[in-house]
Amino acid sequence: MSMMEKMMSGMMKPEDMPKMMDSMMDNMFSKMSAEDRIQFVSEMMPKCLNTIFSEIDSDAKQNLAKEMINKMMNIFKDQLKTDNE
């Protein structure tokens, strides 16, 4: 039974979700061109974040926003350093 079938049938445990999502994302991105990856991030990330934020309370929004700002800033800084070296 595939991961997707397990998830849809309710057989997947919540703790298995991160591993399954990592596998799905790796598979999806490995088949995309650089332009497709850029377009995906530019268009889908804001949609995903808006959906997540719309369904959580104010404190959770604040915590998530702070956490994501720091993570994203570090990723972008690392990429800028790599490109400038």
Secondary structure by P-SEA (a helix, b strand, c coil): ccaaaaaaaccccccaaaaaaaaaaaaaaaaccaaaaaaaaaccaaaaaaaaaacccaaaaaaaaaaaaaaaaaaaaaaaaaaac
